[in-house]
Amino acid sequence: MADHQEASVTLPSDPASVAAARRYVADVLAEWGLPGDAEVADTVRLIVSELATNAVQHTFGQSPTFTVDVLLERDEHLRLGVTDSHPRWPQRLPAAVQQDNGRGMVIIRCLTAECGGRLSITPTEEGGKTVWISLPWSVPVRK
């Protein structure tokens, strides 16, 4: 078993890139042995969609691209990271706020917790940030 596998893609901050990010991650995970119809595969696709959407919509043109990292550590932990160059970190909205959007991080946190994972945010050297999701991995890895 490999101690570490990784894949990465950088995409333009454009709405069409959300679907490209989702497909990219799904393809990588399929290569690593995760069946596309597995429940966790749907969860991962939704998390990636929400993170990529945030990178496109909430950087206000200050991040021309975003990067999606997929890491498998010791065949035990799947880490997904979405990096953009905007300095503002995601903000939690008060539960009483009524609006049609802005619930992406709530969705991400709930899905991550349901899977037994965790969310973290780290600054980049360039002044942006990476939103990381770490999930347990129980799929035998293909070589």
C-alpha positions in Angstrom: 0.0 0.0 0.0 1.2 3.5 -0.8 1.8 5.8 2.1 0.7 8.8 0.1 -1.1 9.5 -3.2 -2.0 12.9 -4.5 -3.5 14.7 -7.4 -4.1 18.3 -8.2 -5.7 20.6 -10.8 -5.8 24.3 -11.2 -8.9 25.8 -12.9 -10.0 29.3 -13.8 -12.4 31.0 -11.4 -15.4 30.5 -13.7 -18.7 28.9 -12.9 -18.0 26.1 -15.5 -15.0 25.1 -13.4 -17.2 23.9 -10.6 -18.4 20.9 -12.7 -14.8 20.4 -14.0 -13.5 20.2 -10.4 -16.3 17.8 -9.4 -15.5 15.5 -12.4 -11.8 15.7 -11.8 -12.1 14.5 -8.1 -14.6 11.8 -9.1 -12.2 10.5 -11.7 -9.3 10.5 -9.3 -11.2 8.7 -6.6 -12.5 6.1 -9.1 -8.8 5.5 -10.1 -8.1 5.0 -6.4 -10.9 2.4 -6.1 -13.9 4.4 -4.9 -17.0 3.2 -6.8 -18.8 6.1 -8.4 -22.2 4.9 -7.0 -20.9 4.7 -3.4 -22.7 7.0 -1.0 -19.5 8.6 0.1 -18.7 9.4 -3.6 -21.9 11.5 -3.8 -20.9 13.3 -0.5 -17.4 14.0 -1.8 -18.8 15.4 -5.1 -21.2 17.7 -3.2 -18.4 18.9 -0.9 -16.1 19.6 -3.9 -18.9 21.4 -5.7 -19.6 23.6 -2.7 -15.9 24.4 -2.1 -15.3 25.2 -5.8 -18.5 27.3 -5.9 -17.2 29.3 -2.9 -13.8 29.8 -4.6 -15.6 31.2 -7.7 -18.4 33.2 -6.2 -16.8 34.7 -3.0 -13.4 35.8 -4.2 -14.8 38.8 -6.1 -12.4 38.5 -9.0 -9.4 38.6 -6.8 -8.5 35.0 -7.4 -8.3 34.3 -11.1 -7.8 30.6 -10.5 -8.4 28.0 -7.8 -6.7 24.7 -7.1 -8.2 21.4 -6.0 -5.9 19.0 -4.2 -6.8 15.4 -3.5 -4.6 13.5 -1.0 -4.8 10.0 0.3 -2.7 9.5 3.3 -1.7 6.0 4.5 -4.8 4.6 2.8 -6.7 5.9 5.8 -7.5 9.5 5.3 -8.8 11.4 2.3 -8.0 15.1 2.2 -9.6 17.5 -0.2 -8.4 21.0 -0.4 -9.6 24.0 -2.4 -7.1 26.9 -2.5 -7.8 30.4 -3.8 -5.8 33.6 -3.5 -8.5 35.8 -1.9 -7.5 36.8 1.7 -11.0 36.6 3.2 -11.8 33.4 5.0 -15.3 31.8 4.9 -17.7 33.4 7.3 -20.4 31.7 9.3 -23.8 33.3 8.7 -26.2 33.6 11.7 -28.9 31.0 11.6 -31.6 33.6 11.5 -30.3 35.2 8.2 -32.8 34.5 5.5 -31.3 34.4 2.0 -31.1 32.2 -1.0 -27.4 31.6 -0.9 -24.5 31.6 1.5 -25.1 28.2 3.1 -22.3 26.3 1.4 -20.0 26.2 4.5 -23.0 24.9 6.6 -23.6 22.2 4.1 -19.9 21.3 3.9 -19.5 21.2 7.7 -22.6 19.0 8.1 -21.6 16.5 5.4 -18.0 16.4 6.8 -19.3 15.7 10.3 -21.7 13.0 9.1 -18.8 11.2 7.5 -16.7 11.4 10.7 -14.4 14.0 9.1 -13.1 17.5 10.0 -12.8 20.8 8.3 -9.8 23.2 8.6 -8.6 26.3 6.9 -5.0 27.2 6.4 -3.4 30.4 5.1 -1.2 30.3 2.0 2.1 32.0 1.7 0.6 34.2 -1.0 -2.1 35.6 1.3 -5.0 33.3 0.2 -6.3 30.2 2.0 -7.0 26.5 1.6 -10.2 25.0 2.9 -9.3 21.4 3.8 -11.7 18.5 4.4 -10.4 15.3 5.9 -12.5 12.2 5.7 -11.8 8.6 6.8 -11.1 6.3 3.9 -12.0 2.6 4.0 -11.8 1.7 0.3 -9.0 -0.7 -0.8 -6.7 1.4 -2.9 -5.9 0.3 -6.5 -2.3 0.5 -7.6 
